[in-house]
Amino acid sequence: MKLRADHDWAVNFGGSNSLWNDKQGQFAKFDGGDNVKVSAGTYFIKFNDLTKHIILLAE
């Protein structure tokens, strides 16, 4: 999983799988970061544009 801004990959938000595991469902922003592995499913995604954190909640 990875997020992008303005329908373009020039600005994108990924992370590292180690941060994903450590923070239990939230990972810090890394411009151009790696894709984050998530299990297949439906998620509510919350992106904080001030802190650049992404939170996934399984629905």
PDBQT receptor file of N, H, CA, C and O in Angstrom, charges set to zero:
ATOM      1  N   MET A   1       0.831  -1.150   0.000  1.00  0.00    +0.000 N 
ATOM      2  CA  MET A   1       0.000   0.000   0.000  1.00  0.00    +0.000 C 
ATOM      3  C   MET A   1       0.885   1.226   0.000  1.00  0.00    +0.000 C 
ATOM      4  O   MET A   1       1.958   1.239   0.604  1.00  0.00    +0.000 OA
ATOM      5  N   LYS A   2       0.422   2.250  -0.684  1.00  0.00    +0.000 N 
ATOM      6  H   LYS A   2      -0.449   2.239  -1.174  1.00  0.00    +0.000 HD
ATOM      7  CA  LYS A   2       1.117   3.520  -0.747  1.00  0.00    +0.000 C 
ATOM      8  C   LYS A   2       0.092   4.580  -1.130  1.00  0.00    +0.000 C 
ATOM      9  O   LYS A   2      -0.839   4.288  -1.880  1.00  0.00    +0.000 OA
ATOM     10  N   LEU A   3       0.243   5.781  -0.641  1.00  0.00    +0.000 N 
ATOM     11  H   LEU A   3       1.000   6.018  -0.032  1.00  0.00    +0.000 HD
ATOM     12  CA  LEU A   3      -0.658   6.872  -0.992  1.00  0.00    +0.000 C 
ATOM     13  C   LEU A   3       0.085   7.865  -1.878  1.00  0.00    +0.000 C 
ATOM     14  O   LEU A   3       1.303   8.011  -1.780  1.00  0.00    +0.000 OA
ATOM     15  N   ARG A   4      -0.656   8.538  -2.734  1.00  0.00    +0.000 N 
ATOM     16  H   ARG A   4      -1.646   8.420  -2.813  1.00  0.00    +0.000 HD
ATOM     17  CA  ARG A   4      -0.055   9.559  -3.584  1.00  0.00    +0.000 C 
ATOM     18  C   ARG A   4      -0.881  10.833  -3.515  1.00  0.00    +0.000 C 
ATOM     19  O   ARG A   4      -2.040  10.805  -3.102  1.00  0.00    +0.000 OA
ATOM     20  N   ALA A   5      -0.295  11.931  -3.913  1.00  0.00    +0.000 N 
ATOM     21  H   ALA A   5       0.647  11.954  -4.248  1.00  0.00    +0.000 HD
ATOM     22  CA  ALA A   5      -0.977  13.222  -3.878  1.00  0.00    +0.000 C 
ATOM     23  C   ALA A   5      -1.250  13.719  -5.295  1.00  0.00    +0.000 C 
ATOM     24  O   ALA A   5      -0.440  13.525  -6.201  1.00  0.00    +0.000 OA
ATOM     25  N   ASP A   6      -2.390  14.354  -5.469  1.00  0.00    +0.000 N 
ATOM     26  H   ASP A   6      -3.049  14.512  -4.732  1.00  0.00    +0.000 HD
ATOM     27  CA  ASP A   6      -2.731  15.037  -6.727  1.00  0.00    +0.000 C 
ATOM     28  C   ASP A   6      -2.673  14.144  -7.960  1.00  0.00    +0.000 C 
ATOM     29  O   ASP A   6      -2.258  14.596  -9.027  1.00  0.00    +0.000 OA
ATOM     30  N   HIS A   7      -3.080  12.893  -7.833  1.00  0.00    +0.000 N 
ATOM     31  H   HIS A   7      -3.417  12.526  -6.966  1.00  0.00    +0.000 HD
ATOM     32  CA  HIS A   7      -3.110  11.939  -8.951  1.00  0.00    +0.000 C 
ATOM     33  C   HIS A   7      -1.746  11.784  -9.619  1.00  0.00    +0.000 C 
ATOM     34  O   HIS A   7      -1.665  11.539 -10.823  1.00  0.00    +0.000 OA
ATOM     35  N   ASP A   8      -0.669  11.927  -8.834  1.00  0.00    +0.000 N 
ATOM     36  H   ASP A   8      -0.734  12.126  -7.856  1.00  0.00    +0.000 HD
ATOM     37  CA  ASP A   8       0.684  11.860  -9.368  1.00  0.00    +0.000 C 
ATOM     38  C   ASP A   8       1.576  11.200  -8.321  1.00  0.00    +0.000 C 
ATOM     39  O   ASP A   8       1.370  11.391  -7.123  1.00  0.00    +0.000 OA
ATOM     40  N   TRP A   9       2.556  10.433  -8.760  1.00  0.00    +0.000 N 
ATOM     41  H   TRP A   9       2.724  10.278  -9.733  1.00  0.00    +0.000 HD
ATOM     42  CA  TRP A   9       3.447   9.738  -7.835  1.00  0.00    +0.000 C 
ATOM     43  C   TRP A   9       4.648  10.589  -7.435  1.00  0.00    +0.000 C 
ATOM     44  O   TRP A   9       5.496  10.119  -6.676  1.00  0.00    +0.000 OA
ATOM     45  N   ALA A  10       4.750  11.837  -7.926  1.00  0.00    +0.000 N 
ATOM     46  H   ALA A  10       4.061  12.219  -8.542  1.00  0.00    +0.000 HD
ATOM     47  CA  ALA A  10       5.869  12.708  -7.555  1.00  0.00    +0.000 C 
ATOM     48  C   ALA A  10       5.904  12.931  -6.041  1.00  0.00    +0.000 C 
ATOM     49  O   ALA A  10       6.980  12.970  -5.443  1.00  0.00    +0.000 OA
ATOM     50  N   VAL A  11       4.735  13.077  -5.425  1.00  0.00    +0.000 N 
ATOM     51  H   VAL A  11       3.862  13.045  -5.911  1.00  0.00    +0.000 HD
ATOM     52  CA  VAL A  11       4.629  13.167  -3.969  1.00  0.00    +0.000 C 
ATOM     53  C   VAL A  11       3.863  11.935  -3.516  1.00  0.00    +0.000 C 
ATOM     54  O   VAL A  11       2.682  11.779  -3.827  1.00  0.00    +0.000 OA
ATOM     55  N   ASN A  12       4.547  11.051  -2.772  1.00  0.00    +0.000 N 
ATOM     56  H   ASN A  12       5.507  11.178  -2.520  1.00  0.00    +0.000 HD
ATOM     57  CA  ASN A  12       3.884   9.828  -2.334  1.00  0.00    +0.000 C 
ATOM     58  C   ASN A  12       4.308   9.511  -0.915  1.00  0.00    +0.000 C 
ATOM     59  O   ASN A  12       5.352   9.958  -0.439  1.00  0.00    +0.000 OA
ATOM     60  N   PHE A  13       3.477   8.733  -0.258  1.00  0.00    +0.000 N 
ATOM     61  H   PHE A  13       2.630   8.370  -0.645  1.00  0.00    +0.000 HD
ATOM     62  CA  PHE A  13       3.674   8.421   1.152  1.00  0.00    +0.000 C 
ATOM     63  C   PHE A  13       3.642   6.918   1.354  1.00  0.00    +0.000 C 
ATOM     64  O   PHE A  13       2.616   6.270   1.148  1.00  0.00    +0.000 OA
ATOM     65  N   GLY A  14       4.748   6.389   1.747  1.00  0.00    +0.000 N 
ATOM     66  H   GLY A  14       5.582   6.916   1.914  1.00  0.00    +0.000 HD
ATOM     67  CA  GLY A  14       4.870   4.981   2.063  1.00  0.00    +0.000 C 
ATOM     68  C   GLY A  14       5.461   4.872   3.453  1.00  0.00    +0.000 C 
ATOM     69  O   GLY A  14       5.221   5.729   4.304  1.00  0.00    +0.000 OA
ATOM     70  N   GLY A  15       6.205   3.860   3.677  1.00  0.00    +0.000 N 
ATOM     71  H   GLY A  15       6.400   3.164   2.985  1.00  0.00    +0.000 HD
ATOM     72  CA  GLY A  15       6.814   3.694   4.983  1.00  0.00    +0.000 C 
ATOM     73  C   GLY A  15       7.667   2.461   5.001  1.00  0.00    +0.000 C 
ATOM     74  O   GLY A  15       8.131   1.999   3.958  1.00  0.00    +0.000 OA
ATOM     75  N   SER A  16       7.873   1.933   6.160  1.00  0.00    +0.000 N 
ATOM     76  H   SER A  16       7.496   2.308   7.007  1.00  0.00    +0.000 HD
ATOM     77  CA  SER A  16       8.608   0.678   6.263  1.00  0.00    +0.000 C 
ATOM     78  C   SER A  16       7.769  -0.302   7.059  1.00  0.00    +0.000 C 
ATOM     79  O   SER A  16       7.021   0.087   7.955  1.00  0.00    +0.000 OA
ATOM     80  N   ASN A  17       7.898  -1.545   6.732  1.00  0.00    +0.000 N 
ATOM     81  H   ASN A  17       8.506  -1.861   6.004  1.00  0.00    +0.000 HD
ATOM     82  CA  ASN A  17       7.109  -2.554   7.432  1.00  0.00    +0.000 C 
ATOM     83  C   ASN A  17       7.483  -2.631   8.905  1.00  0.00    +0.000 C 
ATOM     84  O   ASN A  17       6.642  -3.001   9.725  1.00  0.00    +0.000 OA
ATOM     85  N   SER A  18       8.720  -2.291   9.269  1.00  0.00    +0.000 N 
ATOM     86  H   SER A  18       9.403  -1.990   8.603  1.00  0.00    +0.000 HD
ATOM     87  CA  SER A  18       9.096  -2.325  10.685  1.00  0.00    +0.000 C 
ATOM     88  C   SER A  18       8.340  -1.245  11.450  1.00  0.00    +0.000 C 
ATOM     89  O   SER A  18       7.909  -1.489  12.578  1.00  0.00    +0.000 OA
ATOM     90  N   LEU A  19       8.166  -0.059  10.870  1.00  0.00    +0.000 N 
ATOM     91  H   LEU A  19       8.515   0.139   9.955  1.00  0.00    +0.000 HD
ATOM     92  CA  LEU A  19       7.385   0.973  11.542  1.00  0.00    +0.000 C 
ATOM     93  C   LEU A  19       5.926   0.561  11.648  1.00  0.00    +0.000 C 
ATOM     94  O   LEU A  19       5.277   0.821  12.661  1.00  0.00    +0.000 OA
ATOM     95  N   TRP A  20       5.414  -0.075  10.613  1.00  0.00    +0.000 N 
ATOM     96  H   TRP A  20       5.941  -0.287   9.790  1.00  0.00    +0.000 HD
ATOM     97  CA  TRP A  20       4.028  -0.536  10.640  1.00  0.00    +0.000 C 
ATOM     98  C   TRP A  20       3.804  -1.475  11.809  1.00  0.00    +0.000 C 
ATOM     99  O   TRP A  20       2.831  -1.313  12.545  1.00  0.00    +0.000 OA
ATOM    100  N   ASN A  21       4.687  -2.466  12.001  1.00  0.00    +0.000 N 
ATOM    101  H   ASN A  21       5.478  -2.598  11.403  1.00  0.00    +0.000 HD
ATOM    102  CA  ASN A  21       4.546  -3.433  13.089  1.00  0.00    +0.000 C 
ATOM    103  C   ASN A  21       4.714  -2.767  14.449  1.00  0.00    +0.000 C 
ATOM    104  O   ASN A  21       3.953  -3.048  15.374  1.00  0.00    +0.000 OA
ATOM    105  N   ASP A  22       5.704  -1.886  14.577  1.00  0.00    +0.000 N 
ATOM    106  H   ASP A  22       6.322  -1.658  13.825  1.00  0.00    +0.000 HD
ATOM    107  CA  ASP A  22       5.988  -1.248  15.860  1.00  0.00    +0.000 C 
ATOM    108  C   ASP A  22       4.856  -0.338  16.320  1.00  0.00    +0.000 C 
ATOM    109  O   ASP A  22       4.576  -0.248  17.515  1.00  0.00    +0.000 OA
ATOM    110  N   LYS A  23       4.208   0.334  15.379  1.00  0.00    +0.000 N 
ATOM    111  H   LYS A  23       4.435   0.261  14.408  1.00  0.00    +0.000 HD
ATOM    112  CA  LYS A  23       3.194   1.307  15.750  1.00  0.00    +0.000 C 
ATOM    113  C   LYS A  23       1.776   0.748  15.684  1.00  0.00    +0.000 C 
ATOM    114  O   LYS A  23       0.817   1.478  15.932  1.00  0.00    +0.000 OA
ATOM    115  N   GLN A  24       1.630  -0.518  15.356  1.00  0.00    +0.000 N 
ATOM    116  H   GLN A  24       2.409  -1.111  15.154  1.00  0.00    +0.000 HD
ATOM    117  CA  GLN A  24       0.336  -1.207  15.359  1.00  0.00    +0.000 C 
ATOM    118  C   GLN A  24      -0.742  -0.472  14.570  1.00  0.00    +0.000 C 
ATOM    119  O   GLN A  24      -1.747  -0.037  15.132  1.00  0.00    +0.000 OA
ATOM    120  N   GLY A  25      -0.528  -0.337  13.276  1.00  0.00    +0.000 N 
ATOM    121  H   GLY A  25       0.288  -0.690  12.819  1.00  0.00    +0.000 HD
ATOM    122  CA  GLY A  25      -1.565   0.211  12.415  1.00  0.00    +0.000 C 
ATOM    123  C   GLY A  25      -1.318   1.644  12.001  1.00  0.00    +0.000 C 
ATOM    124  O   GLY A  25      -2.184   2.268  11.387  1.00  0.00    +0.000 OA
ATOM    125  N   GLN A  26      -0.155   2.176  12.324  1.00  0.00    +0.000 N 
ATOM    126  H   GLN A  26       0.549   1.669  12.822  1.00  0.00    +0.000 HD
ATOM    127  CA  GLN A  26       0.148   3.535  11.887  1.00  0.00    +0.000 C 
ATOM    128  C   GLN A  26       1.621   3.578  11.530  1.00  0.00    +0.000 C 
ATOM    129  O   GLN A  26       2.439   2.931  12.183  1.00  0.00    +0.000 OA
ATOM    130  N   PHE A  27       1.957   4.320  10.518  1.00  0.00    +0.000 N 
ATOM    131  H   PHE A  27       1.292   4.846   9.988  1.00  0.00    +0.000 HD
ATOM    132  CA  PHE A  27       3.368   4.408  10.169  1.00  0.00    +0.000 C 
ATOM    133  C   PHE A  27       3.684   5.808   9.675  1.00  0.00    +0.000 C 
ATOM    134  O   PHE A  27       2.845   6.483   9.080  1.00  0.00    +0.000 OA
ATOM    135  N   ALA A  28       4.895   6.220   9.931  1.00  0.00    +0.000 N 
ATOM    136  H   ALA A  28       5.577   5.671  10.414  1.00  0.00    +0.000 HD
ATOM    137  CA  ALA A  28       5.319   7.570   9.591  1.00  0.00    +0.000 C 
ATOM    138  C   ALA A  28       5.511   7.711   8.092  1.00  0.00    +0.000 C 
ATOM    139  O   ALA A  28       5.747   6.735   7.381  1.00  0.00    +0.000 OA
ATOM    140  N   LYS A  29       5.406   8.911   7.643  1.00  0.00    +0.000 N 
ATOM    141  H   LYS A  29       5.214   9.704   8.221  1.00  0.00    +0.000 HD
ATOM    142  CA  LYS A  29       5.549   9.242   6.227  1.00  0.00    +0.000 C 
ATOM    143  C   LYS A  29       7.016   9.246   5.824  1.00  0.00    +0.000 C 
ATOM    144  O   LYS A  29       7.875   9.759   6.541  1.00  0.00    +0.000 OA
ATOM    145  N   PHE A  30       7.276   8.674   4.685  1.00  0.00    +0.000 N 
ATOM    146  H   PHE A  30       6.578   8.257   4.103  1.00  0.00    +0.000 HD
ATOM    147  CA  PHE A  30       8.566   8.774   4.031  1.00  0.00    +0.000 C 
ATOM    148  C   PHE A  30       8.294   9.111   2.582  1.00  0.00    +0.000 C 
ATOM    149  O   PHE A  30       7.752   8.278   1.855  1.00  0.00    +0.000 OA
ATOM    150  N   ASP A  31       8.651  10.302   2.140  1.00  0.00    +0.000 N 
ATOM    151  H   ASP A  31       9.091  10.978   2.731  1.00  0.00    +0.000 HD
ATOM    152  CA  ASP A  31       8.471  10.626   0.723  1.00  0.00    +0.000 C 
ATOM    153  C   ASP A  31       9.234   9.606  -0.096  1.00  0.00    +0.000 C 
ATOM    154  O   ASP A  31      10.430   9.394   0.103  1.00  0.00    +0.000 OA
ATOM    155  N   GLY A  32       8.530   8.980  -1.017  1.00  0.00    +0.000 N 
ATOM    156  H   GLY A  32       7.558   9.152  -1.180  1.00  0.00    +0.000 HD
ATOM    157  CA  GLY A  32       9.152   7.964  -1.840  1.00  0.00    +0.000 C 
ATOM    158  C   GLY A  32       9.458   6.683  -1.094  1.00  0.00    +0.000 C 
ATOM    159  O   GLY A  32      10.242   5.863  -1.574  1.00  0.00    +0.000 OA
ATOM    160  N   GLY A  33       8.855   6.492   0.075  1.00  0.00    +0.000 N 
ATOM    161  H   GLY A  33       8.219   7.158   0.464  1.00  0.00    +0.000 HD
ATOM    162  CA  GLY A  33       9.106   5.303   0.886  1.00  0.00    +0.000 C 
ATOM    163  C   GLY A  33       8.621   4.028   0.219  1.00  0.00    +0.000 C 
ATOM    164  O   GLY A  33       7.975   4.053  -0.828  1.00  0.00    +0.000 OA
ATOM    165  N   ASP A  34       8.948   2.926   0.850  1.00  0.00    +0.000 N 
ATOM    166  H   ASP A  34       9.473   2.906   1.701  1.00  0.00    +0.000 HD
ATOM    167  CA  ASP A  34       8.555   1.616   0.337  1.00  0.00    +0.000 C 
ATOM    168  C   ASP A  34       7.046   1.414   0.419  1.00  0.00    +0.000 C 
ATOM    169  O   ASP A  34       6.347   2.091   1.173  1.00  0.00    +0.000 OA
ATOM    170  N   ASN A  35       6.564   0.460  -0.381  1.00  0.00    +0.000 N 
ATOM    171  H   ASN A  35       7.132  -0.090  -0.994  1.00  0.00    +0.000 HD
ATOM    172  CA  ASN A  35       5.188   0.004  -0.209  1.00  0.00    +0.000 C 
ATOM    173  C   ASN A  35       5.093  -0.694   1.139  1.00  0.00    +0.000 C 
ATOM    174  O   ASN A  35       6.058  -1.314   1.585  1.00  0.00    +0.000 OA
ATOM    175  N   VAL A  36       3.954  -0.600   1.785  1.00  0.00    +0.000 N 
ATOM    176  H   VAL A  36       3.170  -0.095   1.423  1.00  0.00    +0.000 HD
ATOM    177  CA  VAL A  36       3.734  -1.264   3.058  1.00  0.00    +0.000 C 
ATOM    178  C   VAL A  36       2.825  -2.454   2.816  1.00  0.00    +0.000 C 
ATOM    179  O   VAL A  36       1.775  -2.316   2.189  1.00  0.00    +0.000 OA
ATOM    180  N   LYS A  37       3.215  -3.614   3.303  1.00  0.00    +0.000 N 
ATOM    181  H   LYS A  37       4.069  -3.726   3.813  1.00  0.00    +0.000 HD
ATOM    182  CA  LYS A  37       2.431  -4.832   3.112  1.00  0.00    +0.000 C 
ATOM    183  C   LYS A  37       1.271  -4.845   4.096  1.00  0.00    +0.000 C 
ATOM    184  O   LYS A  37       1.460  -4.729   5.307  1.00  0.00    +0.000 OA
ATOM    185  N   VAL A  38       0.066  -4.988   3.552  1.00  0.00    +0.000 N 
ATOM    186  H   VAL A  38      -0.088  -5.082   2.568  1.00  0.00    +0.000 HD
ATOM    187  CA  VAL A  38      -1.130  -5.119   4.384  1.00  0.00    +0.000 C 
ATOM    188  C   VAL A  38      -1.923  -6.318   3.891  1.00  0.00    +0.000 C 
ATOM    189  O   VAL A  38      -1.841  -6.685   2.719  1.00  0.00    +0.000 OA
ATOM    190  N   SER A  39      -2.677  -6.916   4.772  1.00  0.00    +0.000 N 
ATOM    191  H   SER A  39      -2.744  -6.617   5.724  1.00  0.00    +0.000 HD
ATOM    192  CA  SER A  39      -3.531  -8.044   4.400  1.00  0.00    +0.000 C 
ATOM    193  C   SER A  39      -4.672  -7.556   3.531  1.00  0.00    +0.000 C 
ATOM    194  O   SER A  39      -5.127  -6.421   3.670  1.00  0.00    +0.000 OA
ATOM    195  N   ALA A  40      -5.132  -8.409   2.638  1.00  0.00    +0.000 N 
ATOM    196  H   ALA A  40      -4.762  -9.331   2.525  1.00  0.00    +0.000 HD
ATOM    197  CA  ALA A  40      -6.281  -8.068   1.801  1.00  0.00    +0.000 C 
ATOM    198  C   ALA A  40      -7.476  -7.772   2.689  1.00  0.00    +0.000 C 
ATOM    199  O   ALA A  40      -7.667  -8.420   3.718  1.00  0.00    +0.000 OA
ATOM    200  N   GLY A  41      -8.270  -6.808   2.300  1.00  0.00    +0.000 N 
ATOM    201  H   GLY A  41      -8.115  -6.281   1.464  1.00  0.00    +0.000 HD
ATOM    202  CA  GLY A  41      -9.449  -6.466   3.078  1.00  0.00    +0.000 C 
ATOM    203  C   GLY A  41      -9.926  -5.069   2.766  1.00  0.00    +0.000 C 
ATOM    204  O   GLY A  41      -9.443  -4.424   1.835  1.00  0.00    +0.000 OA
ATOM    205  N   THR A  42     -10.878  -4.607   3.550  1.00  0.00    +0.000 N 
ATOM    206  H   THR A  42     -11.271  -5.131   4.307  1.00  0.00    +0.000 HD
ATOM    207  CA  THR A  42     -11.439  -3.266   3.418  1.00  0.00    +0.000 C 
ATOM    208  C   THR A  42     -10.992  -2.459   4.621  1.00  0.00    +0.000 C 
ATOM    209  O   THR A  42     -11.127  -2.902   5.761  1.00  0.00    +0.000 OA
ATOM    210  N   TYR A  43     -10.455  -1.262   4.364  1.00  0.00    +0.000 N 
ATOM    211  H   TYR A  43     -10.346  -0.902   3.437  1.00  0.00    +0.000 HD
ATOM    212  CA  TYR A  43      -9.899  -0.442   5.420  1.00  0.00    +0.000 C 
ATOM    213  C   TYR A  43     -10.455   0.972   5.386  1.00  0.00    +0.000 C 
ATOM    214  O   TYR A  43     -10.806   1.492   4.326  1.00  0.00    +0.000 OA
ATOM    215  N   PHE A  44     -10.529   1.581   6.552  1.00  0.00    +0.000 N 
ATOM    216  H   PHE A  44     -10.245   1.158   7.412  1.00  0.00    +0.000 HD
ATOM    217  CA  PHE A  44     -10.749   3.018   6.678  1.00  0.00    +0.000 C 
ATOM    218  C   PHE A  44      -9.344   3.606   6.802  1.00  0.00    +0.000 C 
ATOM    219  O   PHE A  44      -8.577   3.208   7.679  1.00  0.00    +0.000 OA
ATOM    220  N   ILE A  45      -9.007   4.552   5.925  1.00  0.00    +0.000 N 
ATOM    221  H   ILE A  45      -9.630   4.875   5.212  1.00  0.00    +0.000 HD
ATOM    222  CA  ILE A  45      -7.674   5.139   5.919  1.00  0.00    +0.000 C 
ATOM    223  C   ILE A  45      -7.765   6.576   6.387  1.00  0.00    +0.000 C 
ATOM    224  O   ILE A  45      -8.560   7.363   5.873  1.00  0.00    +0.000 OA
ATOM    225  N   LYS A  46      -6.940   6.911   7.369  1.00  0.00    +0.000 N 
ATOM    226  H   LYS A  46      -6.294   6.272   7.786  1.00  0.00    +0.000 HD
ATOM    227  CA  LYS A  46      -6.883   8.270   7.907  1.00  0.00    +0.000 C 
ATOM    228  C   LYS A  46      -5.475   8.793   7.683  1.00  0.00    +0.000 C 
ATOM    229  O   LYS A  46      -4.508   8.182   8.137  1.00  0.00    +0.000 OA
ATOM    230  N   PHE A  47      -5.346   9.922   6.985  1.00  0.00    +0.000 N 
ATOM    231  H   PHE A  47      -6.132  10.419   6.615  1.00  0.00    +0.000 HD
ATOM    232  CA  PHE A  47      -4.049  10.524   6.728  1.00  0.00    +0.000 C 
ATOM    233  C   PHE A  47      -4.012  11.891   7.380  1.00  0.00    +0.000 C 
ATOM    234  O   PHE A  47      -4.872  12.731   7.115  1.00  0.00    +0.000 OA
ATOM    235  N   ASN A  48      -3.023  12.122   8.232  1.00  0.00    +0.000 N 
ATOM    236  H   ASN A  48      -2.324  11.440   8.447  1.00  0.00    +0.000 HD
ATOM    237  CA  ASN A  48      -2.860  13.412   8.890  1.00  0.00    +0.000 C 
ATOM    238  C   ASN A  48      -1.823  14.201   8.103  1.00  0.00    +0.000 C 
ATOM    239  O   ASN A  48      -0.635  13.877   8.133  1.00  0.00    +0.000 OA
ATOM    240  N   ASP A  49      -2.270  15.234   7.401  1.00  0.00    +0.000 N 
ATOM    241  H   ASP A  49      -3.234  15.497   7.377  1.00  0.00    +0.000 HD
ATOM    242  CA  ASP A  49      -1.348  15.982   6.550  1.00  0.00    +0.000 C 
ATOM    243  C   ASP A  49      -0.413  16.896   7.335  1.00  0.00    +0.000 C 
ATOM    244  O   ASP A  49       0.535  17.433   6.761  1.00  0.00    +0.000 OA
ATOM    245  N   LEU A  50      -0.652  17.087   8.623  1.00  0.00    +0.000 N 
ATOM    246  H   LEU A  50      -1.421  16.651   9.090  1.00  0.00    +0.000 HD
ATOM    247  CA  LEU A  50       0.250  17.887   9.450  1.00  0.00    +0.000 C 
ATOM    248  C   LEU A  50       1.414  17.048   9.986  1.00  0.00    +0.000 C 
ATOM    249  O   LEU A  50       2.569  17.469   9.925  1.00  0.00    +0.000 OA
ATOM    250  N   THR A  51       1.101  15.859  10.512  1.00  0.00    +0.000 N 
ATOM    251  H   THR A  51       0.163  15.518  10.562  1.00  0.00    +0.000 HD
ATOM    252  CA  THR A  51       2.148  15.006  11.079  1.00  0.00    +0.000 C 
ATOM    253  C   THR A  51       2.674  13.992  10.066  1.00  0.00    +0.000 C 
ATOM    254  O   THR A  51       3.711  13.369  10.291  1.00  0.00    +0.000 OA
ATOM    255  N   LYS A  52       1.959  13.824   8.946  1.00  0.00    +0.000 N 
ATOM    256  H   LYS A  52       1.116  14.330   8.763  1.00  0.00    +0.000 HD
ATOM    257  CA  LYS A  52       2.321  12.865   7.895  1.00  0.00    +0.000 C 
ATOM    258  C   LYS A  52       2.252  11.425   8.373  1.00  0.00    +0.000 C 
ATOM    259  O   LYS A  52       3.071  10.595   7.978  1.00  0.00    +0.000 OA
ATOM    260  N   HIS A  53       1.270  11.123   9.227  1.00  0.00    +0.000 N 
ATOM    261  H   HIS A  53       0.604  11.797   9.548  1.00  0.00    +0.000 HD
ATOM    262  CA  HIS A  53       1.045   9.753   9.678  1.00  0.00    +0.000 C 
ATOM    263  C   HIS A  53      -0.198   9.189   8.990  1.00  0.00    +0.000 C 
ATOM    264  O   HIS A  53      -1.153   9.909   8.700  1.00  0.00    +0.000 OA
ATOM    265  N   ILE A  54      -0.157   7.903   8.743  1.00  0.00    +0.000 N 
ATOM    266  H   ILE A  54       0.618   7.317   8.979  1.00  0.00    +0.000 HD
ATOM    267  CA  ILE A  54      -1.256   7.179   8.119  1.00  0.00    +0.000 C 
ATOM    268  C   ILE A  54      -1.744   6.150   9.133  1.00  0.00    +0.000 C 
ATOM    269  O   ILE A  54      -0.946   5.450   9.757  1.00  0.00    +0.000 OA
ATOM    270  N   ILE A  55      -3.065   6.069   9.291  1.00  0.00    +0.000 N 
ATOM    271  H   ILE A  55      -3.713   6.638   8.784  1.00  0.00    +0.000 HD
ATOM    272  CA  ILE A  55      -3.660   5.084  10.178  1.00  0.00    +0.000 C 
ATOM    273  C   ILE A  55      -4.647   4.256   9.372  1.00  0.00    +0.000 C 
ATOM    274  O   ILE A  55      -5.491   4.807   8.665  1.00  0.00    +0.000 OA
ATOM    275  N   LEU A  56      -4.546   2.938   9.476  1.00  0.00    +0.000 N 
ATOM    276  H   LEU A  56      -3.860   2.491  10.050  1.00  0.00    +0.000 HD
ATOM    277  CA  LEU A  56      -5.477   2.020   8.819  1.00  0.00    +0.000 C 
ATOM    278  C   LEU A  56      -6.308   1.321   9.888  1.00  0.00    +0.000 C 
ATOM    279  O   LEU A  56      -5.768   0.822  10.875  1.00  0.00    +0.000 OA
ATOM    280  N   LEU A  57      -7.597   1.286   9.692  1.00  0.00    +0.000 N 
ATOM    281  H   LEU A  57      -8.036   1.691   8.890  1.00  0.00    +0.000 HD
ATOM    282  CA  LEU A  57      -8.483   0.542  10.577  1.00  0.00    +0.000 C 
ATOM    283  C   LEU A  57      -9.268  -0.444   9.721  1.00  0.00    +0.000 C 
ATOM    284  O   LEU A  57      -9.949  -0.041   8.777  1.00  0.00    +0.000 OA
ATOM    285  N   ALA A  58      -9.179  -1.717  10.039  1.00  0.00    +0.000 N 
ATOM    286  H   ALA A  58      -8.625  -2.044  10.805  1.00  0.00    +0.000 HD
ATOM    287  CA  ALA A  58      -9.927  -2.727   9.301  1.00  0.00    +0.000 C 
ATOM    288  C   ALA A  58     -11.406  -2.540   9.555  1.00  0.00    +0.000 C 
ATOM    289  O   ALA A  58     -11.829  -2.325  10.691  1.00  0.00    +0.000 OA
ATOM    290  N   GLU A  59     -12.192  -2.622   8.490  1.00  0.00    +0.000 N 
ATOM    291  H   GLU A  59     -11.848  -2.797   7.567  1.00  0.00    +0.000 HD
ATOM    292  CA  GLU A  59     -13.652  -2.482   8.633  1.00  0.00    +0.000 C 
ATOM    293  C   GLU A  59     -14.296  -3.821   8.836  1.00  0.00    +0.000 C 
ATOM    294  O   GLU A  59     -15.517  -3.904   8.976  1.00  0.00    +0.000 OA
TER     295      GLU A  59
